Structures are given as structure tokens and as C-alpha cells.
Amino acid sequence: MATFKNDGTGGGDRRTYLNFSNGKVVQEWKDQPKEEWVPQGYELKTRTISKGVNQGKERYYVEFDGVSGELLDITLEKTDNGNRIVVTLVDDGKTYILQTDMDSAYGESLLMVMNNIDLTKEITFQPWLMNADEWFKLTGKSIKGTKSGLTIKQDGVKVSKYYTKEEPNGLPAMVQKTVKGETKWNSDDRDNFLYDEFLKFVDKAKSTLDGKSSKTATPDLALAGDDGEINEKDLPF
């Protein structure tokens, strides 16, 4: 598994922050990073923020296929934009923070498998993205736009979903509700259930991982290489 030295902040013991975007693990900088901060062999890309208070500002980033490490902590953060899942990982004494919105496709993927995760083992996160043609070829279903999700692996094997159609394990089904004459699918009961279950999972993680977060760590990243095409077992439903 490839690793690289990446201070990301110009030095010191600050952690490396990562997120998921467009089917990749992303490390981003507000200002153009020094050349030595950019992992060797990876392209530094730029994007322009299209909306919000930072509209028009440029951001610099690098993309990776995945990220692996030993779990140190799992928490839920409240933000102005909703709930954020924060996972702290360590690899070879080097720490990084992986963040994703709970309501995102990546967050949902994690929620659906969380109760099958072995908190004592190394874990790999591999996001994916498919366009409409790729999705139709794989599933036979038509979509508008793209589909994204997250494959989670341990011991080289994909962690299976805990909540399925065949075995919902208490997960409420989505229901149809009519509002002002328009019928729509409603997921409120399902979303509330998964939120409560995630809080239980966080408590379990705190108990299991107690003491690990005190490890000394310096910024770095463990990369998981792309191991081939996505198959239907990797999908978040």
C-alpha cells in the first residue's frame, strides 16, 4: 500500500483533512500549496467555488482512489449545513481525518454497513462514481446525472450491508406521502432510525477505541489503489 509524506500545512504535527468528492478521496488547500506538500506522482488540480459565501474563490486539491488505516475515532459533528461524520485514521503513526456529510451518498454507504465493521481491524474507504451509461450497463436502470457511493473493505473483503431489503434489521421502509396533491417518497422514519443507530455506533466506537486517539501522529496518508471495476456488490443499496 503506497504512502507519501505530506505535511499539508507547511510543517508541525497538524493532521491531514480529507473528504469525498466525485468518486475520489480529496485533499484540498485554500491557498496554492508548496510544491513539496503535493504528493509525488499526483496532479495538483484547481476548482472555482460556484456558490455560497466563497463563490468565485479558487481551491487547490489532489485526488486519490482510496484511503486506509487503523481506526482511532468516529464522531458526529453538527454544522450549519447538517450532520457530518468524522472518521480519524492512523497509518504507521500518521494521522488523517476523513469527513463526509451524513446525508450524502458516501455517508449513507457508511451507515448501511456500520454495524458490520470490525472496529479493531484496519479499514479501507474507496469512493466511486458512475455516469448514466455505466449505471445502466451495470443495473439495467436509467438515471439522470450520476450515482456515487462508498465501498468499505476489511481484510481485503468488502464489508457487507447490515440493512438490506431481505433483512432490514429494523430499518423502516420509505413510504409514499401526498403533500398538496403531489405524491412523493418520504424517508423521515428511515433517516431518524439511521441517525439513532449511528449514535449507538459512535458510543460503541468510543468504548472500543478508548485510548487510541492519544497516539502521537504526524500528517501523512495511506492510499488504497484502484483494484478494478466496480461490481454490483459495491453499490450502496
C-alpha positions as CSV (number, residue, x, y, z in Angstrom):
1,M,0.0,0.0,0.0
2,A,1.6,3.2,-1.1
3,T,2.2,6.1,1.3
4,F,3.6,9.5,0.9
5,K,5.0,12.2,3.2
6,N,2.7,15.3,3.1
7,D,2.7,18.0,5.7
8,G,-0.2,19.8,4.1
9,T,0.2,22.8,6.3
10,G,3.9,23.6,6.0
11,G,5.1,21.5,8.9
12,G,4.3,20.7,12.5
13,D,2.0,18.0,13.8
14,R,-1.3,19.1,12.4
15,R,-3.5,16.5,10.9
16,T,-4.3,15.9,7.2
17,Y,-8.0,16.5,6.4
18,L,-9.7,14.6,3.6
19,N,-13.2,14.3,2.1
20,F,-15.0,12.5,-0.7
21,S,-15.9,14.2,-4.0
22,N,-16.7,13.0,-7.5
23,G,-15.9,9.4,-6.6
24,K,-12.4,10.2,-5.1
25,V,-10.7,10.9,-1.8
26,V,-9.7,14.6,-1.9
27,Q,-7.2,16.7,0.0
28,E,-7.8,20.4,-0.5
29,W,-5.9,23.6,0.2
30,K,-7.3,27.2,0.3
31,D,-4.1,28.6,-1.0
32,Q,-1.7,27.2,-3.5
33,P,0.4,24.6,-1.6
34,K,4.2,24.5,-1.7
35,E,5.5,22.0,-4.3
36,E,6.9,19.7,-1.6
37,W,3.4,19.4,0.0
38,V,1.9,17.8,-3.1
39,P,2.4,14.0,-3.1
40,Q,4.8,12.9,-5.7
41,G,3.1,11.4,-8.8
42,Y,-0.2,13.2,-8.2
43,E,-1.6,16.1,-10.1
44,L,-2.4,19.3,-8.3
45,K,-5.8,20.5,-9.6
46,T,-7.9,23.6,-9.2
47,R,-11.5,24.4,-9.0
48,T,-13.6,27.6,-8.6
49,I,-16.3,27.7,-6.0
50,S,-19.6,28.3,-7.8
51,K,-21.9,29.4,-4.9
52,G,-22.1,30.4,-1.3
53,V,-20.0,32.9,0.7
54,N,-16.8,31.8,-1.1
55,Q,-18.2,32.0,-4.6
56,G,-15.5,32.8,-7.1
57,K,-12.6,31.7,-4.9
58,E,-10.2,29.1,-6.2
59,R,-9.3,25.9,-4.3
60,Y,-6.3,23.5,-4.9
61,Y,-6.7,19.8,-4.5
62,V,-5.3,16.3,-5.1
63,E,-7.4,13.2,-5.7
64,F,-6.8,9.6,-4.6
65,D,-8.6,6.3,-5.3
66,G,-9.0,5.4,-1.6
67,V,-7.6,5.7,1.9
68,S,-6.7,3.0,4.5
69,G,-5.7,3.0,8.1
70,E,-6.4,1.9,11.7
71,L,-9.5,3.5,13.3
72,L,-8.8,5.9,16.1
73,D,-12.1,7.7,16.5
74,I,-15.6,8.1,14.9
75,T,-17.7,11.1,15.8
76,L,-20.8,13.1,14.6
77,E,-20.4,16.9,14.2
78,K,-23.2,19.4,13.9
79,T,-22.6,22.0,11.2
80,D,-24.6,24.8,9.7
81,N,-25.2,22.5,6.7
82,G,-26.3,19.5,8.7
83,N,-24.7,16.4,10.3
84,R,-21.1,15.4,9.4
85,I,-19.5,12.1,10.0
86,V,-15.8,12.4,11.0
87,V,-13.5,9.4,11.0
88,T,-10.0,9.5,12.4
89,L,-7.5,7.1,10.9
90,V,-3.8,6.3,11.6
91,D,-1.3,4.5,9.5
92,D,2.3,4.0,10.6
93,G,1.9,6.7,13.3
94,K,0.5,9.2,10.8
95,T,-3.0,10.7,11.3
96,Y,-5.6,11.9,8.9
97,I,-9.3,13.0,9.3
98,L,-11.9,11.8,6.8
99,Q,-15.1,13.8,6.7
100,T,-18.4,13.3,4.9
101,D,-22.0,14.6,5.3
102,M,-24.3,12.1,6.8
103,D,-27.0,12.8,4.2
104,S,-24.6,12.3,1.3
105,A,-24.4,9.1,-0.8
106,Y,-21.0,8.4,0.9
107,G,-22.5,8.9,4.3
108,E,-25.4,6.6,3.5
109,S,-23.0,3.9,2.3
110,L,-21.2,4.0,5.7
111,L,-24.5,4.0,7.7
112,M,-25.7,0.9,5.8
113,V,-22.6,-1.2,6.7
114,M,-21.6,0.4,10.1
115,N,-22.8,-2.5,12.3
116,N,-20.7,-5.0,10.3
117,I,-17.5,-3.0,10.7
118,D,-14.9,-4.6,12.9
119,L,-13.5,-1.6,14.8
120,T,-10.3,-3.4,15.8
121,K,-9.2,-4.0,12.2
122,E,-7.7,-1.8,9.5
123,I,-10.3,-0.3,7.2
124,T,-10.2,0.9,3.6
125,F,-12.6,3.5,2.1
126,Q,-13.0,3.5,-1.7
127,P,-15.5,6.0,-3.1
128,W,-16.9,5.5,-6.6
129,L,-18.8,7.5,-9.2
130,M,-20.7,6.2,-12.3
131,N,-22.4,8.1,-15.1
132,A,-25.8,7.2,-16.5
133,D,-24.4,4.8,-19.2
134,E,-22.2,2.9,-16.7
135,W,-25.1,2.7,-14.2
136,F,-27.5,1.3,-16.9
137,K,-24.9,-1.2,-18.1
138,L,-24.4,-2.5,-14.5
139,T,-28.0,-2.4,-13.2
140,G,-30.3,-2.1,-16.2
141,K,-31.8,1.0,-14.6
142,S,-31.9,4.5,-16.1
143,I,-30.9,7.6,-14.1
144,K,-30.3,11.2,-14.7
145,G,-26.9,12.5,-13.9
146,T,-24.5,10.3,-11.9
147,K,-24.5,7.9,-9.0
148,S,-21.9,7.8,-6.3
149,G,-21.2,5.7,-3.2
150,L,-18.6,4.2,-1.0
151,T,-17.1,0.7,-0.8
152,I,-15.7,-0.2,2.6
153,K,-13.2,-3.1,3.0
154,Q,-11.5,-5.0,5.7
155,D,-9.0,-7.8,5.2
156,G,-9.4,-7.1,1.5
157,V,-13.1,-8.0,1.5
158,K,-16.0,-5.7,1.1
159,V,-17.9,-5.1,4.3
160,S,-21.5,-6.2,3.6
161,K,-24.6,-4.1,4.3
162,Y,-26.2,-4.7,7.6
163,Y,-29.5,-3.2,6.4
164,T,-31.0,-4.9,3.3
165,K,-34.4,-5.5,1.7
166,E,-34.2,-9.1,2.7
167,E,-33.0,-8.4,6.3
168,P,-33.9,-4.8,7.2
169,N,-32.9,-5.3,10.9
170,G,-35.4,-2.7,12.0
171,L,-34.8,-0.2,9.2
172,P,-38.1,1.4,8.3
173,A,-39.1,1.4,4.6
174,M,-39.6,4.6,2.7
175,V,-43.3,5.5,2.4
176,Q,-45.3,7.5,-0.1
177,K,-46.9,10.6,1.2
178,T,-49.2,13.1,-0.5
179,V,-48.5,16.7,0.1
180,K,-50.6,19.4,-1.6
181,G,-51.8,16.9,-4.1
182,E,-48.4,15.6,-5.0
183,T,-47.2,12.1,-4.0
184,K,-43.6,11.7,-3.0
185,W,-41.4,9.2,-1.3
186,N,-40.7,10.1,2.3
187,S,-37.7,8.8,4.2
188,D,-38.1,10.6,7.6
189,D,-38.6,7.5,9.6
190,R,-35.7,5.8,7.9
191,D,-33.4,8.8,8.4
192,N,-34.3,9.2,12.0
193,F,-33.7,5.4,12.6
194,L,-30.2,5.6,11.0
195,Y,-29.3,8.7,12.9
196,D,-30.1,7.0,16.2
197,E,-28.3,3.8,15.2
198,F,-25.2,5.9,14.2
199,L,-25.2,7.5,17.7
200,K,-25.1,3.9,19.1
201,F,-22.3,3.0,16.8
202,V,-20.4,6.1,17.9
203,D,-20.8,5.0,21.5
204,K,-19.6,1.5,20.6
205,A,-16.6,3.0,18.8
206,K,-15.7,5.2,21.8
207,S,-15.7,2.2,24.1
208,T,-13.8,0.0,21.7
209,L,-11.2,2.6,20.7
210,D,-10.8,4.3,24.0
211,G,-7.2,5.4,24.5
212,K,-6.1,5.0,20.8
213,S,-6.7,8.7,20.0
214,S,-3.8,9.7,22.3
215,K,-1.3,8.2,19.9
216,T,1.4,10.6,18.6
217,A,0.8,11.2,15.0
218,T,2.2,13.3,12.1
219,P,0.5,14.2,8.9
220,D,0.5,11.6,6.2
221,L,-1.8,9.4,4.2
222,A,-2.2,5.8,3.3
223,L,-3.5,5.3,-0.2
224,A,-5.6,2.4,-1.4
225,G,-5.1,1.7,-5.1
226,D,-8.0,1.1,-7.5
227,D,-8.5,-2.6,-7.6
228,G,-10.6,-2.7,-10.8
229,E,-14.1,-2.2,-12.0
230,I,-17.0,-1.7,-9.6
231,N,-19.4,-4.5,-9.4
232,E,-23.0,-4.5,-8.2
233,K,-21.9,-5.8,-4.7
234,D,-20.2,-2.4,-4.2
235,L,-23.3,-0.4,-4.6
236,P,-24.8,1.5,-1.6
237,F,-28.3,-0.1,-1.7
